[in-house]
């Protein structure tokens, strides 16, 4: 047997919603459900932030590469050598 955290959370939510439909939820249980939902939203927000920043970095790197290749195509390799020697 393997422990599946996601499956366990789904089962807990199913039981909570069944209690909610039957009107068996206490005020403490409702508060705990609300807190759990808020924690879940915060963690999803952090994941989205991280994904967005890494995506932005990738896009920036790709733009730099495309600009460099465009410069090579239009100015030739000889021009690049002179620019590099001037920079050093």
OpenMM code with the backbone's topology and positions (N, CA, C; nanometers):
from openmm import Vec3, app, unit

residues = "UNK UNK UNK UNK UNK UNK UNK UNK UNK UNK UNK UNK UNK UNK UNK UNK UNK UNK UNK UNK UNK UNK UNK UNK UNK UNK UNK UNK UNK UNK UNK UNK UNK UNK UNK UNK UNK UNK UNK UNK UNK UNK UNK UNK UNK UNK UNK UNK UNK UNK UNK UNK UNK UNK UNK UNK UNK UNK UNK UNK UNK UNK UNK UNK UNK UNK UNK UNK UNK UNK UNK UNK UNK UNK UNK UNK UNK UNK UNK UNK UNK UNK UNK UNK UNK UNK UNK UNK".split()
positions = [
    Vec3(0.0822, -0.1187, 0.0000),
    Vec3(0.0000, 0.0000, 0.0000),
    Vec3(0.0864, 0.1248, 0.0000),
    Vec3(0.0415, 0.2236, -0.0723),
    Vec3(0.1110, 0.3514, -0.0792),
    Vec3(0.0198, 0.4606, -0.0256),
    Vec3(0.0807, 0.5571, 0.0390),
    Vec3(0.0056, 0.6704, 0.0925),
    Vec3(-0.0047, 0.7767, -0.0148),
    Vec3(-0.1274, 0.8175, -0.0439),
    Vec3(-0.1510, 0.9208, -0.1446),
    Vec3(-0.2127, 1.0415, -0.0749),
    Vec3(-0.1325, 1.1449, -0.0579),
    Vec3(-0.1777, 1.2632, 0.0155),
    Vec3(-0.2944, 1.3316, -0.0553),
    Vec3(-0.2871, 1.3379, -0.1862),
    Vec3(-0.3934, 1.4031, -0.2634),
    Vec3(-0.5260, 1.3290, -0.2456),
    Vec3(-0.5193, 1.1970, -0.2524),
    Vec3(-0.6402, 1.1165, -0.2361),
    Vec3(-0.6982, 1.1355, -0.0953),
    Vec3(-0.6114, 1.1421, 0.0030),
    Vec3(-0.6553, 1.1622, 0.1409),
    Vec3(-0.7272, 1.2971, 0.1557),
    Vec3(-0.6705, 1.4028, 0.0967),
    Vec3(-0.7345, 1.5346, 0.1034),
    Vec3(-0.8706, 1.5335, 0.0346),
    Vec3(-0.8790, 1.4647, -0.0799),
    Vec3(-1.0073, 1.4562, -0.1507),
    Vec3(-1.1129, 1.3854, -0.0670),
    Vec3(-1.0739, 1.2785, 0.0007),
    Vec3(-1.1688, 1.2067, 0.0857),
    Vec3(-1.2169, 1.2936, 0.2007),
    Vec3(-1.1256, 1.3696, 0.2603),
    Vec3(-1.1629, 1.4598, 0.3705),
    Vec3(-1.2603, 1.5653, 0.3194),
    Vec3(-1.2328, 1.6204, 0.2012),
    Vec3(-1.3226, 1.7221, 0.1449),
    Vec3(-1.4593, 1.6628, 0.1135),
    Vec3(-1.4627, 1.5407, 0.0627),
    Vec3(-1.5911, 1.4762, 0.0341),
    Vec3(-1.6735, 1.4624, 0.1612),
    Vec3(-1.6073, 1.4179, 0.2690),
    Vec3(-1.6788, 1.4035, 0.3961),
    Vec3(-1.7293, 1.5389, 0.4468),
    Vec3(-1.6476, 1.6422, 0.4299),
    Vec3(-1.6880, 1.7750, 0.4744),
    Vec3(-1.8081, 1.8254, 0.3945),
    Vec3(-1.8066, 1.8052, 0.2644),
    Vec3(-1.9188, 1.8513, 0.1818),
    Vec3(-2.0454, 1.7709, 0.2095),
    Vec3(-2.0301, 1.6423, 0.2407),
    Vec3(-2.1467, 1.5624, 0.2794),
    Vec3(-2.2070, 1.6163, 0.4088),
    Vec3(-2.1217, 1.6494, 0.5041),
    Vec3(-2.1701, 1.7068, 0.6298),
    Vec3(-2.2370, 1.8419, 0.6049),
    Vec3(-2.1792, 1.9195, 0.5116),
    Vec3(-2.2339, 2.0513, 0.4813),
    Vec3(-2.3741, 2.0372, 0.4215),
    Vec3(-2.3909, 1.9398, 0.3325),
    Vec3(-2.5226, 1.9183, 0.2713),
    Vec3(-2.6250, 1.8732, 0.3749),
    Vec3(-2.5805, 1.7935, 0.4713),
    Vec3(-2.6715, 1.7444, 0.5747),
    Vec3(-2.6915, 1.8448, 0.6877),
    Vec3(-2.6135, 1.9516, 0.6894),
    Vec3(-2.6260, 2.0523, 0.7943),
    Vec3(-2.5622, 2.0087, 0.9244),
    Vec3(-2.4629, 1.9211, 0.9179),
    Vec3(-2.3993, 1.8677, 1.0381),
    Vec3(-2.2694, 1.9390, 1.0753),
    Vec3(-2.2319, 2.0431, 1.0029),
    Vec3(-2.1063, 2.1117, 1.0307),
    Vec3(-2.1194, 2.2073, 1.1486),
    Vec3(-2.0207, 2.2032, 1.2370),
    Vec3(-2.0181, 2.2978, 1.3479),
    Vec3(-1.9441, 2.4234, 1.3038),
    Vec3(-1.9468, 2.5239, 1.3881),
    Vec3(-1.8784, 2.6501, 1.3564),
    Vec3(-1.7278, 2.6292, 1.3478),
    Vec3(-1.6736, 2.5431, 1.4336),
    Vec3(-1.5293, 2.5158, 1.4305),
    Vec3(-1.4896, 2.4471, 1.3001),
    Vec3(-1.5707, 2.3540, 1.2554),
    Vec3(-1.5399, 2.2834, 1.1308),
    Vec3(-1.5461, 2.3786, 1.0113),
    Vec3(-1.6425, 2.4677, 1.0121),
    Vec3(-1.6523, 2.5668, 0.9035),
    Vec3(-1.5297, 2.6586, 0.9029),
    Vec3(-1.4860, 2.6991, 1.0215),
    Vec3(-1.3684, 2.7841, 1.0324),
    Vec3(-1.2445, 2.7107, 0.9818),
    Vec3(-1.2328, 2.5837, 1.0175),
    Vec3(-1.1163, 2.5073, 0.9727),
    Vec3(-1.1177, 2.4888, 0.8205),
    Vec3(-1.2351, 2.4690, 0.7618),
    Vec3(-1.2468, 2.4562, 0.6166),
    Vec3(-1.2048, 2.5867, 0.5496),
    Vec3(-1.2508, 2.6980, 0.6029),
    Vec3(-1.2157, 2.8287, 0.5487),
    Vec3(-1.0652, 2.8527, 0.5563),
    Vec3(-1.0031, 2.8210, 0.6696),
    Vec3(-0.8586, 2.8387, 0.6847),
    Vec3(-0.7814, 2.7517, 0.5862),
    Vec3(-0.8264, 2.6302, 0.5692),
    Vec3(-0.7606, 2.5382, 0.4750),
    Vec3(-0.7702, 2.5909, 0.3317),
    Vec3(-0.8850, 2.6444, 0.2959),
    Vec3(-0.9022, 2.7005, 0.1617),
    Vec3(-0.8105, 2.8213, 0.1396),
    Vec3(-0.7974, 2.9055, 0.2407),
    Vec3(-0.7115, 3.0233, 0.2297),
    Vec3(-0.5651, 2.9807, 0.2160),
    Vec3(-0.5211, 2.8819, 0.2957),
    Vec3(-0.3838, 2.8315, 0.2844),
    Vec3(-0.3565, 2.7763, 0.1457),
    Vec3(-0.4528, 2.7039, 0.0909),
    Vec3(-0.4380, 2.6480, -0.0435),
    Vec3(-0.4236, 2.7563, -0.1483),
    Vec3(-0.5025, 2.8619, -0.1360),
    Vec3(-0.4928, 2.9728, -0.2314),
    Vec3(-0.3575, 3.0418, -0.2217),
    Vec3(-0.3064, 3.0617, -0.1010),
    Vec3(-0.1766, 3.1267, -0.0841),
    Vec3(-0.0653, 3.0428, -0.1465),
    Vec3(-0.0698, 2.9119, -0.1255),
    Vec3(0.0363, 2.8279, -0.1819),
    Vec3(0.0285, 2.8269, -0.3343),
    Vec3(-0.0933, 2.8268, -0.3899),
    Vec3(-0.1067, 2.8304, -0.5363),
    Vec3(-0.0563, 2.9638, -0.5912),
    Vec3(-0.0759, 3.0712, -0.5165),
    Vec3(-0.0267, 3.2019, -0.5593),
    Vec3(0.1254, 3.2020, -0.5644),
    Vec3(0.1909, 3.1430, -0.4654),
    Vec3(0.3371, 3.1357, -0.4641),
    Vec3(0.3882, 3.0541, -0.5822),
    Vec3(0.3217, 2.9450, -0.6128),
    Vec3(0.3622, 2.8608, -0.7257),
    Vec3(0.3498, 2.9388, -0.8554),
    Vec3(0.2406, 3.0127, -0.8708),
    Vec3(0.2222, 3.0937, -0.9917),
    Vec3(0.3294, 3.2016, -1.0037),
    Vec3(0.3648, 3.2653, -0.8923),
    Vec3(0.4688, 3.3688, -0.8940),
    Vec3(0.6012, 3.3110, -0.9420),
    Vec3(0.6381, 3.1959, -0.8865),
    Vec3(0.7640, 3.1333, -0.9245),
    Vec3(0.7639, 3.0934, -1.0712),
    Vec3(0.6538, 3.0398, -1.1186),
    Vec3(0.6444, 2.9992, -1.2582),
    Vec3(0.6519, 3.1211, -1.3494),
    Vec3(0.5870, 3.2286, -1.3087),
    Vec3(0.5873, 3.3497, -1.3911),
    Vec3(0.7273, 3.4099, -1.3993),
    Vec3(0.7995, 3.4160, -1.2886),
    Vec3(0.9337, 3.4750, -1.2908),
    Vec3(1.0299, 3.3900, -1.3730),
    Vec3(1.0211, 3.2578, -1.3617),
    Vec3(1.1095, 3.1739, -1.4431),
    Vec3(1.0735, 3.1850, -1.5905),
    Vec3(0.9471, 3.2011, -1.6198),
    Vec3(0.9048, 3.2197, -1.7587),
    Vec3(0.9577, 3.3523, -1.8134),
    Vec3(0.9525, 3.4563, -1.7337),
    Vec3(1.0047, 3.5864, -1.7764),
    Vec3(1.1546, 3.5807, -1.8041),
    Vec3(1.2268, 3.5095, -1.7204),
    Vec3(1.3713, 3.4958, -1.7407),
    Vec3(1.3986, 3.4223, -1.8717),
    Vec3(1.3247, 3.3151, -1.8980),
    Vec3(1.3420, 3.2406, -2.0228),
    Vec3(1.3155, 3.3277, -2.1443),
    Vec3(1.2092, 3.4055, -2.1385),
    Vec3(1.1750, 3.4940, -2.2505),
    Vec3(1.2856, 3.5966, -2.2721),
    Vec3(1.3387, 3.6543, -2.1647),
    Vec3(1.4463, 3.7518, -2.1756),
    Vec3(1.5704, 3.6911, -2.2406),
    Vec3(1.6078, 3.5705, -2.1980),
    Vec3(1.7243, 3.5035, -2.2556),
    Vec3(1.7024, 3.4757, -2.4036),
    Vec3(1.5846, 3.4303, -2.4393),
    Vec3(1.5558, 3.4039, -2.5809),
    Vec3(1.5619, 3.5311, -2.6650),
    Vec3(1.5127, 3.6408, -2.6127),
    Vec3(1.5186, 3.7682, -2.6856),
    Vec3(1.6630, 3.8108, -2.7067),
    Vec3(1.7461, 3.7963, -2.6045),
    Vec3(1.8871, 3.8318, -2.6170),
    Vec3(1.9546, 3.7454, -2.7230),
    Vec3(1.9252, 3.6165, -2.7237),
    Vec3(1.9841, 3.5258, -2.8232),
    Vec3(1.9390, 3.5645, -2.9636),
    Vec3(1.8120, 3.5941, -2.9802),
    Vec3(1.7611, 3.6318, -3.1130),
    Vec3(1.8245, 3.7624, -3.1614),
    Vec3(1.8404, 3.8582, -3.0721),
    Vec3(1.9044, 3.9852, -3.1099),
    Vec3(2.0497, 3.9611, -3.1499),
    Vec3(2.1197, 3.8776, -3.0737),
    Vec3(2.2595, 3.8483, -3.1062),
    Vec3(2.2704, 3.7788, -3.2413),
    Vec3(2.1833, 3.6823, -3.2673),
    Vec3(2.1858, 3.6140, -3.3973),
    Vec3(2.1510, 3.7094, -3.5108),
    Vec3(2.0571, 3.7971, -3.4890),
    Vec3(2.0218, 3.8968, -3.5894),
    Vec3(2.1382, 3.9883, -3.6196),
    Vec3(2.2097, 4.0275, -3.5166),
    Vec3(2.3276, 4.1122, -3.5358),
    Vec3(2.4321, 4.0394, -3.6195),
    Vec3(2.4522, 3.9101, -3.5887),
    Vec3(2.5483, 3.8306, -3.6658),
    Vec3(2.5077, 3.8198, -3.8124),
    Vec3(2.3800, 3.7990, -3.8380),
    Vec3(2.3323, 3.7834, -3.9751),
    Vec3(2.3489, 3.9125, -4.0532),
    Vec3(2.3129, 4.0244, -3.9956),
    Vec3(2.3159, 4.1497, -4.0693),
    Vec3(2.4547, 4.2146, -4.0766),
    Vec3(2.5406, 4.1934, -3.9786),
    Vec3(2.6709, 4.2589, -3.9774),
    Vec3(2.7863, 4.1655, -4.0079),
    Vec3(2.7634, 4.0384, -4.0055),
    Vec3(2.8697, 3.9437, -4.0368),
    Vec3(2.9602, 3.9180, -3.9184),
    Vec3(3.0367, 3.8129, -3.9292),
    Vec3(3.1249, 3.7709, -3.8207),
    Vec3(3.2424, 3.8673, -3.8052),
    Vec3(3.2889, 3.9260, -3.9133),
    Vec3(3.4025, 4.0191, -3.9053),
    Vec3(3.3696, 4.1393, -3.8185),
    Vec3(3.2490, 4.1906, -3.8313),
    Vec3(3.2079, 4.3056, -3.7501),
    Vec3(3.2028, 4.2690, -3.6018),
    Vec3(3.1602, 4.1475, -3.5724),
    Vec3(3.1482, 4.1040, -3.4329),
    Vec3(3.2856, 4.0996, -3.3696),
    Vec3(3.3844, 4.0539, -3.4425),
    Vec3(3.5203, 4.0457, -3.3890),
    Vec3(3.5726, 4.1838, -3.3507),
    Vec3(3.5449, 4.2822, -3.4323),
    Vec3(3.5908, 4.4182, -3.3992),
    Vec3(3.5172, 4.4740, -3.2779),
    Vec3(3.3893, 4.4447, -3.2654),
    Vec3(3.3123, 4.4913, -3.1491),
    Vec3(3.3649, 4.4268, -3.0218),
    Vec3(3.3948, 4.2976, -3.0283),
    Vec3(3.4447, 4.2274, -2.9102),
    Vec3(3.5805, 4.2820, -2.8687),
    Vec3(3.6675, 4.3064, -2.9649),
    Vec3(3.8003, 4.3600, -2.9296),
    Vec3(3.7889, 4.5007, -2.8722),
    Vec3(3.6941, 4.5805, -2.9185),
    Vec3(3.6753, 4.7140, -2.8625),
    Vec3(3.6233, 4.7092, -2.7194),
    Vec3(3.5357, 4.6119, -2.6926),
    Vec3(3.4814, 4.5992, -2.5573),
    Vec3(3.5878, 4.5570, -2.4578),
    Vec3(3.6826, 4.4737, -2.4981),
    Vec3(3.7870, 4.4283, -2.4073),
    Vec3(3.8891, 4.5356, -2.3931),
] * unit.nanometer
topology = app.Topology()
chain = topology.addChain("A")
for resn in residues:
    res = topology.addResidue(resn, chain)
    for name in ("N", "CA", "C"):
        topology.addAtom(name, app.Element.getBySymbol(name[0]), res)
